[in-house]
Amino acid sequence: MSAAFPATLQMNWRHSLQYDQTRISVNGGCRLAELVGSGHSGSVKGERDMPEDLPAVPDVSPSDRLSADLLAPFCETIAFGAGDALRTKGEHYRSLYLLADGEVSVRVGSDAGADKEIVLGLGAPIGEIGFIRGSPASANVVATKASRALVINDGTVHRIQHEDPDLAIRLLRFLASTTEQRSAYNSAVLDLSGTLDDATKFEVLLCRDEAMLERALKLRYAVYCGELGRESPYADHDRKTITDDLDAFGHTFMVIADGEAVGTLRANLAREGDLGILEELYGMKQSEHHPDHTCICTKYITRKSHRGGAVAMKMLAAVTRYMLQHGMRECYIDCIPSLLLFYQALGFKEAAGPFHHYENGPSHPMRLDVPDAQVLSGDMGPVQALRLFLKARRRRPTDGERRPKS
């Protein structure tokens, strides 16, 4: 289960930004390395002038500065060569980096708009928004020279909380402050570059705390027990949630549209826990890649109001990219007979004989060769997702493929 971050974290620092027509010098908040005992500075380059009236954000209080030496004993260190990617836009991550040495280039924007290049150095955090919010990377981050970074993940935070509570408090406040600052800046840049269009009306998030997971569990109940009228042995009718043992080590994704949870999907890596009878039902034991490079996807649901569109496809694409990032070779899922052709069109193949699912009824176990899933592993926009969905719905079985029973 992901570490929960207190909702009451407040910003304790002020940041001052100085603008001219072609450059932003970061003297306060983006002097982020000042928090970790270094002299980091950053600059932003872009094709458009930045507005003069962007709101200033709080400056940094000297009493809240951290030393990199304090964090280093708790963190793994990772090295990057010039040109290596630290983040790929659109992908989900469960850790963040703190630059200990070197320099990186961050590009915010889109192909359709004006890219903003941010150059960050010693002490800069990379990926803190996704680490806390569960959102995908909003930019591509590439090392411009040989660099080193501290890796901060859930385990790191848990260890610091137990061994050095004062340092944990300062770290969490640091993360809260920088996340607020970066989120506001990213929104401003995306707005200027013309990328805040209909595609941003829904967002695929990776659940990062108890509150996010609870929303996903309630969505399962609302769809399974409410919209579909099904029964589940794992339903809690008092809390109106559905949860089972796989949630203890699951990677749960959720789609938010206009503030409402409209889709969710859970992935489990076989190497991280016991998959129970699904391991046998899915035919996973016959795979040469099991268990180190296999995973399963379950609890894949979408609200009735958003079925047959881009939401389900974007969610599956995000999970596929996430599985690639974690070295998965095969992904297993089960589907009802009426969706068999749909999954085959996406690249899934039948992995074992059909079985009776305790929530869905008759089901077919399917397997996806993740590295070959080019259709799903791309950064799919709503239009592309809808086209793929319609193509899958029109597909007819080829020789040797099972035809769904009516």
C-alpha positions in Angstrom: 0.0 0.0 0.0 1.3 3.4 -0.8 2.4 5.8 1.9 -0.2 8.4 2.8 0.8 12.0 2.9 -1.0 14.3 5.4 -3.6 16.5 3.7 -2.9 19.3 6.2 0.7 19.9 4.9 1.1 23.7 4.5 3.7 25.7 2.5 6.2 27.4 4.8 8.3 29.1 2.3 8.0 32.1 -0.1 9.5 32.1 -3.6 10.3 35.1 -5.7 10.4 34.9 -9.5 12.0 37.6 -11.6 10.8 37.9 -15.2 12.1 39.4 -18.3 10.9 38.8 -21.9 13.0 35.7 -22.6 14.2 34.2 -19.3 13.0 33.5 -15.8 15.7 33.5 -13.1 14.6 31.5 -10.1 15.9 33.2 -6.9 13.6 31.8 -4.2 11.6 28.6 -4.5 13.6 27.2 -7.3 16.7 27.7 -5.3 15.5 24.3 -4.2 19.0 23.1 -3.4 19.2 25.7 -0.7 16.8 23.3 1.1 19.3 20.5 0.7 22.5 22.4 1.5 23.6 23.4 -2.1 23.5 26.3 -4.4 21.1 25.2 -7.0 19.7 27.7 -9.5 17.4 27.2 -12.4 16.4 29.0 -15.6 13.5 28.7 -18.0 13.8 29.2 -21.8 10.8 29.4 -24.1 9.4 30.6 -27.4 6.8 32.9 -25.8 7.2 35.8 -23.3 6.1 35.0 -19.8 3.3 37.2 -18.4 4.3 40.0 -16.0 1.4 39.3 -13.6 2.0 35.7 -12.6 1.4 35.5 -8.9 4.5 35.3 -6.6 4.7 32.2 -4.4 6.1 32.1 -0.9 9.9 32.4 -0.2 12.0 29.8 1.6 12.5 30.1 5.3 16.1 29.4 6.3 14.9 27.3 9.3 13.4 24.7 7.0 16.5 24.0 4.9 17.6 20.4 4.6 21.1 19.0 4.0 21.6 16.4 1.3 24.0 14.7 3.8 21.0 14.1 6.0 18.9 12.4 3.3 21.8 10.4 1.7 21.9 7.6 4.4 18.3 6.8 3.7 18.4 6.9 -0.1 19.7 4.8 -3.0 21.9 6.7 -5.4 21.4 6.3 -9.1 23.7 7.6 -11.9 22.8 9.0 -15.3 24.9 9.6 -18.4 24.4 12.6 -20.7 21.3 12.0 -22.7 19.7 9.5 -20.3 16.0 10.0 -19.5 15.0 10.6 -15.9 11.3 11.0 -16.8 9.2 10.4 -19.9 6.1 12.5 -20.3 2.9 10.6 -19.8 4.4 7.8 -17.7 3.6 7.0 -14.1 6.3 6.7 -11.4 6.3 5.7 -7.7 9.5 7.5 -6.7 11.1 10.9 -7.1 14.7 12.0 -7.6 16.8 14.7 -5.9 19.7 15.8 -8.0 23.0 15.2 -6.0 25.3 16.2 -8.9 25.0 17.3 -12.5 22.3 19.0 -14.6 19.0 18.1 -16.4 16.8 19.6 -19.0 13.1 19.7 -18.5 10.7 20.3 -21.4 7.1 21.3 -20.5 4.6 21.7 -23.3 3.5 19.7 -26.3 4.3 19.3 -30.0 1.4 21.5 -30.8 2.5 24.3 -28.5 5.7 26.1 -27.5 8.0 24.0 -25.4 9.5 25.5 -22.3 12.9 24.2 -21.4 13.8 24.4 -17.8 17.5 23.7 -16.8 17.8 22.3 -13.3 20.9 21.6 -11.3 22.2 20.4 -7.9 19.4 19.9 -5.3 16.4 20.0 -7.7 13.6 17.5 -7.1 12.4 15.5 -10.2 9.0 13.9 -10.2 7.6 15.2 -6.9 4.2 16.0 -8.3 3.6 12.4 -9.5 5.1 11.0 -6.3 2.5 12.8 -4.2 -0.5 13.1 -6.6 -0.1 9.9 -8.7 -0.3 11.9 -11.9 1.8 11.0 -15.0 5.0 12.9 -15.7 4.1 16.3 -17.2 7.5 16.7 -19.0 10.4 14.9 -20.5 13.5 15.2 -18.3 16.9 14.3 -19.7 20.4 14.6 -18.2 22.6 17.1 -20.0 25.8 15.9 -18.4 26.8 13.0 -16.1 24.5 13.3 -13.1 23.7 11.5 -9.8 20.4 11.6 -7.9 19.0 10.4 -4.6 16.0 8.1 -5.0 13.1 8.8 -2.6 10.3 6.3 -2.6 7.6 5.1 -0.2 10.1 2.9 1.6 12.4 5.9 2.0 9.7 8.0 3.6 8.6 5.2 5.9 12.1 4.6 7.1 12.8 8.3 7.7 9.5 8.6 9.6 10.5 5.8 12.0 14.2 6.7 12.4 14.2 10.5 12.2 10.7 12.0 12.6 12.0 15.6 12.5 13.7 15.0 9.2 10.5 13.4 7.9 8.4 16.4 8.8 10.9 18.8 7.0 11.0 16.5 4.0 7.2 16.3 3.7 6.9 20.1 4.0 9.5 20.5 1.3 7.6 18.2 -1.0 4.3 19.9 -0.3 5.9 23.3 -1.1 7.6 22.3 -4.3 4.6 20.4 -5.5 2.4 23.5 -5.1 4.9 25.7 -6.8 5.6 23.3 -9.8 1.8 22.6 -10.3 1.0 26.3 -10.6 3.9 26.8 -13.0 3.0 23.8 -15.1 -0.6 25.0 -15.4 0.6 28.5 -16.5 3.0 27.1 -19.1 0.5 24.6 -20.5 -2.1 27.4 -20.7 0.3 29.7 -22.6 1.3 26.9 -25.0 -2.3 26.1 -25.9 -2.4 22.5 -24.6 -5.2 22.9 -22.1 -7.9 21.5 -24.4 -10.5 18.8 -24.1 -7.8 16.2 -23.6 -7.2 17.5 -20.1 -10.8 17.0 -19.0 -9.8 13.6 -17.6 -6.6 12.4 -16.0 -5.2 9.0 -15.3 -3.8 8.8 -11.7 -1.9 6.2 -9.8 -3.4 5.9 -6.3 -0.8 7.2 -3.9 -2.6 7.3 -0.5 -5.5 5.8 1.4 -7.9 8.5 0.3 -7.3 7.9 -3.4 -7.5 4.1 -3.0 -10.8 4.5 -1.1 -12.3 6.4 -4.1 -11.3 3.5 -6.3 -12.8 0.9 -4.0 -16.1 2.9 -3.8 -16.1 3.2 -7.6 -15.8 -0.6 -7.9 -18.8 -1.0 -5.6 -20.8 1.7 -7.5 -20.3 0.0 -10.8 -20.4 -3.7 -9.9 -23.1 -3.6 -7.3 -25.0 -0.5 -8.5 -24.8 -0.1 -12.3 -24.3 -3.8 -13.1 -26.3 -5.3 -10.2 -23.7 -8.0 -9.5 -22.8 -9.6 -6.2 -19.3 -9.8 -4.9 -18.1 -11.8 -1.9 -15.7 -8.9 -1.2 -18.3 -6.1 -1.1 -18.7 -4.1 2.1 -22.2 -2.8 1.9 -21.8 -0.5 4.9 -18.7 1.3 3.5 -19.9 0.7 -0.1 -16.5 -0.6 -1.2 -15.0 -3.7 -2.8 -11.6 -4.8 -1.7 -9.7 -8.1 -1.6 -6.2 -9.4 -0.7 -4.6 -8.2 -3.9 -5.1 -4.6 -2.9 -2.4 -5.0 -0.3 0.3 -5.0 -3.0 -1.7 -3.6 -6.0 -0.8 -0.7 -8.2 -4.3 0.9 -8.6 -5.0 3.4 -11.3 -8.0 5.8 -11.4 -9.4 8.1 -14.0 -10.8 11.5 -12.9 -13.1 13.4 -15.2 -14.4 16.8 -14.1 -13.6 15.9 -10.5 -15.4 12.5 -10.6 -13.9 9.1 -10.5 -15.0 7.4 -13.7 -12.7 4.4 -14.2 -10.2 2.3 -12.3 -7.8 -0.6 -13.0 -5.5 -2.6 -10.7 -2.2 -4.2 -11.6 -0.3 -6.7 -9.5 3.3 -7.8 -10.2 3.7 -11.6 -9.6 7.1 -11.1 -8.0 5.6 -8.8 -5.3 3.0 -11.1 -3.7 0.7 -14.1 -3.8 -1.8 -14.0 -6.7 -3.8 -16.9 -5.3 -5.8 -19.1 -7.7 -5.5 -16.6 -10.5 -2.0 -17.8 -11.1 -3.4 -21.2 -12.1 -6.6 -20.0 -13.8 -4.6 -17.6 -16.0 -2.1 -20.3 -17.0 0.8 -18.2 -15.7 2.8 -21.1 -14.4 3.5 -22.3 -17.9 5.3 -19.0 -18.8 9.0 -18.9 -18.9 8.7 -15.2 -17.7 6.8 -16.1 -14.5 7.0 -14.8 -11.8 9.7 -12.2 -12.2 8.3 -10.6 -15.4 4.6 -11.3 -15.3 1.7 -9.3 -13.9 -2.1 -9.3 -13.8 -4.8 -6.6 -14.3 -8.0 -6.9 -12.5 -10.9 -4.7 -11.3 -10.9 -3.0 -14.7 -14.2 -0.9 -14.7 -15.6 2.3 -16.2 -18.7 4.1 -15.3 -21.6 3.7 -17.7 -21.4 7.4 -18.6 -17.9 6.9 -20.0 -18.0 3.4 -21.5 -17.2 3.1 -25.2 -14.9 6.0 -25.3 -11.4 7.2 -24.6 -11.4 6.7 -20.8 -11.0 2.9 -20.7 -8.4 2.9 -23.5 -6.3 5.7 -22.0 -6.3 3.9 -18.6 -5.2 0.6 -20.2 -2.5 2.4 -22.2 -1.2 4.1 -19.1 -0.9 0.7 -17.2 0.8 -0.9 -20.2 3.5 1.8 -20.2 3.8 1.4 -16.4 4.4 -2.3 -16.9 7.1 -1.7 -19.5 8.8 0.6 -17.0 8.8 -2.2 -14.4 10.2 -4.8 -16.8 7.1 -6.8 -17.4 7.1 -9.2 -20.3 3.5 -10.6 -20.0 0.3 -9.1 -18.6 -2.7 -11.3 -17.9 -6.4 -10.3 -17.6 -9.8 -12.0 -17.9 -12.8 -10.9 -20.0 -16.4 -11.9 -20.5 -17.3 -13.6 -23.8 -18.8 -10.5 -25.4 -15.5 -8.6 -25.1 -13.3 -11.4 -26.4 -12.9 -9.9 -29.9 -12.2 -6.5 -28.4 -9.3 -7.8 -26.3 -7.9 -9.8 -29.2 -7.9 -6.6 -31.3 -5.7 -4.9 -28.7 -3.2 -7.7 -28.9 -4.3 -10.1 -26.2 -4.3 -13.8 -26.8 -6.2 -16.6 -24.9 -3.9 -17.9 -22.2 -5.9 -20.8 -20.8 -9.4 -22.3 -20.7 -12.4 -20.3 -19.7 -13.6 -20.3 -16.0 -16.4 -19.0 -13.9 -15.5 -15.6 -12.3 -17.0 -14.9 -8.9 -18.1 -11.4 -10.0 -18.3 -11.5 -13.8 -19.5 -15.0 -14.6 -18.0 -16.9 -17.6 -14.6 -15.4 -18.3 -11.7 -16.0 -20.7 -8.1 -15.6 -19.4 -6.0 -13.4 -21.8 -2.3 -12.7 -22.2 -0.6 -9.6 -23.6 3.0 -9.6 -24.7 3.9 -6.3 -23.2 7.0 -5.3 -25.2 5.1 -6.0 -28.4 2.1 -4.0 -27.4 2.9 -1.0 -29.6 -0.7 0.1 -29.9 -1.2 0.4 -26.2 2.3 1.6 -25.2 2.1 4.9 -27.0 1.0 8.2 -25.6 -2.6 7.8 -26.8 -4.8 10.9 -27.1 -8.6 10.7 -26.9 -9.2 10.7 -30.6 -6.7 7.8 -31.1 -8.2 5.9 -28.2 -11.7 6.3 -29.6 -10.6 5.1 -33.1 -8.9 2.1 -31.6 -12.0 1.3 -29.5 -14.3 1.4 -32.6 -11.8 -0.6 -34.7 -11.8 -3.3 -31.9 -15.6 -3.4 -31.8 -15.8 -3.9 -35.5 -13.2 -6.7 -35.6 -14.1 -10.2 -36.6 -12.2 -13.4 -35.5 -9.5 -14.9 -37.7 -9.0 -18.6 -38.2 -8.1 -20.3 -35.0 -9.5 -17.6 -32.7 -12.5 -18.3 -30.5 -15.8 -16.7 -31.4 -17.8 -15.4 -28.5 -21.0 -17.2 -27.7 -24.2 -15.2 -27.9 
